[in-house]
Amino acid sequence: MDAGTSAVLAGGIAGAVSLGGTWITYRQTKRQTKSEAQLQLREPRKRTYSDFLLACREALNALADLWEEETQEADGGRIERTIDQHSPALQRVLAGVSLEGPEVVNEAANKTVKAFNDLHHQAFAWTEIGGYTHDDGRPVGFGNDYTRDIRVALDHYLKEARKALATSADG
């Protein structure tokens, strides 16, 4: 092989190596830019999801505080009033989640608020019909685990929110 052919071959190899290096640098830069964009988009969504979670937990804790150790029940009227008190905050943060999306998180948040509304409806209906009374004349309240459906829905919301917040940067 003569010197000219060797020089052309060496130049071709050097060019290919340089092109390969440029391509790798391009891919890394593109991946990093995408990851940074995902992180920037994630922060407002994370705040919105967190606000919803906090409002739900505050309402749930308020409902749990209604449980009376002595009777092992919670009064339906108090359940109804507690949900009424927390409903405006729940609706406000639900609106934020609805705007942020994605749809699976929005659906999970709506199911959580629906669980609060279902308990409210049960408490209202129970109070309206007068419910039953104990032998001593006290009204029968909500026993057992009256917040279970809310907690199950909130756990599902939390799982969907975590999935939606995951990015390649979390890897």
C-alpha positions in Angstrom: 0.0 0.0 0.0 1.4 3.4 -0.9 1.6 6.4 1.3 -1.3 8.2 -0.4 -3.6 5.3 0.1 -2.5 5.0 3.7 -3.1 8.7 4.3 -6.6 8.5 2.8 -7.5 5.4 4.8 -6.1 7.0 8.0 -8.1 10.2 7.2 -11.3 8.1 6.7 -10.8 6.3 9.9 -10.1 9.5 11.8 -13.2 11.1 10.2 -15.4 8.1 11.2 -14.1 8.2 14.8 -14.8 11.9 14.9 -18.2 11.5 13.5 -18.9 8.7 16.0 -17.8 10.9 18.9 -19.9 13.7 17.6 -22.9 11.5 17.4 -22.4 10.1 20.9 -22.0 13.7 22.3 -25.2 14.7 20.4 -27.2 11.8 21.9 -25.9 12.5 25.5 -26.8 16.2 25.1 -30.2 15.4 23.8 -30.9 12.9 26.6 -29.7 15.5 29.2 -31.8 18.2 27.7 -34.9 15.9 27.8 -34.2 14.9 31.4 -33.8 18.6 32.5 -37.0 19.5 30.7 -38.8 16.6 32.5 -37.5 17.7 35.8 -38.7 21.3 35.2 -42.1 20.1 34.2 -42.3 17.8 37.2 -41.9 20.4 39.9 -45.3 22.2 39.4 -47.0 18.9 39.0 -45.4 17.5 42.1 -46.6 20.5 44.1 -50.2 20.1 42.8 -50.2 16.4 43.5 -48.7 17.0 47.0 -51.4 19.7 47.7 -54.1 17.2 46.8 -52.6 14.5 49.0 -52.2 16.9 51.9 -55.8 18.1 51.7 -57.1 14.5 51.6 -55.0 13.5 54.5 -56.2 16.4 56.6 -59.8 15.5 55.8 -59.1 11.8 56.5 -57.4 12.6 59.9 -60.4 14.8 60.8 -62.7 11.9 60.1 -60.6 9.5 62.0 -60.7 11.9 65.0 -64.4 11.4 65.2 -64.0 7.8 66.3 -65.1 7.6 69.9 -63.2 5.0 71.9 -66.0 4.4 74.4 -68.7 3.6 71.8 -66.4 2.3 69.0 -68.4 4.5 66.6 -68.5 7.9 64.9 -71.6 10.0 64.7 -73.1 10.3 61.2 -73.9 14.0 61.6 -70.4 14.8 62.7 -69.0 12.9 59.7 -71.3 14.8 57.4 -70.2 18.2 58.9 -66.5 17.3 58.8 -66.7 16.4 55.1 -68.7 19.6 54.4 -65.9 21.6 56.1 -63.2 20.0 54.0 -65.1 19.8 50.7 -64.1 23.3 49.4 -60.4 22.5 49.9 -60.8 19.1 48.3 -62.5 20.6 45.2 -59.9 23.3 44.9 -57.0 20.9 44.8 -58.9 18.4 42.7 -59.2 21.2 40.0 -55.4 21.6 40.1 -54.9 17.8 39.5 -57.4 17.9 36.7 -55.4 20.6 34.9 -52.0 19.0 35.5 -53.0 15.5 34.4 -52.3 13.0 33.1 -55.7 11.4 32.9 -54.9 8.3 35.1 -53.9 10.6 38.0 -57.0 12.8 37.4 -59.2 9.7 37.5 -57.6 8.5 40.7 -58.0 11.9 42.3 -61.7 12.0 41.3 -62.2 8.5 42.7 -60.7 9.7 46.0 -63.1 12.7 46.2 -65.9 10.4 45.2 -65.1 8.2 48.2 -65.4 11.2 50.5 -68.7 12.1 48.8 -70.0 8.6 49.2 -69.3 8.6 52.9 -70.9 12.0 53.1 -74.0 10.6 51.4 -74.2 7.6 53.7 -73.9 9.8 56.7 -76.5 12.2 55.4 -78.9 9.4 54.6 -78.3 7.7 57.9 -79.0 11.0 59.8 -82.1 11.7 57.7 -83.8 8.4 58.5 -82.8 8.7 62.1 -80.8 5.6 62.0 -81.1 3.1 64.8 -80.6 3.6 68.5 -78.7 1.6 71.1 -80.6 0.2 74.1 -79.7 3.4 76.0 -81.3 5.6 73.4 -78.0 6.8 71.8 -78.1 6.8 68.0 -76.0 4.1 66.4 -73.0 5.7 64.6 -70.6 4.5 62.0 -68.6 1.6 63.3 -65.9 -0.6 61.9 -63.6 1.0 59.3 -65.8 3.8 57.9 -62.9 5.5 56.1 -61.6 2.4 54.4 -62.9 3.3 50.9 -61.3 6.7 51.1 -57.9 5.2 52.2 -58.0 2.7 49.4 -58.7 5.4 46.8 -56.0 7.6 48.2 -53.5 4.8 48.1 -54.4 4.3 44.4 -54.0 8.0 43.7 -50.6 8.0 45.4 -49.4 5.1 43.2 -50.6 6.8 40.0 -49.1 10.2 41.0 -45.7 8.6 41.7 -45.8 6.9 38.3 -46.6 10.2 36.6 -43.8 12.0 38.4 -41.2 9.4 37.5 -38.6 10.5 34.8 -35.6 9.0 33.2 -33.6 11.2 35.6 -34.9 9.0 38.5 -33.2 5.9 37.0 
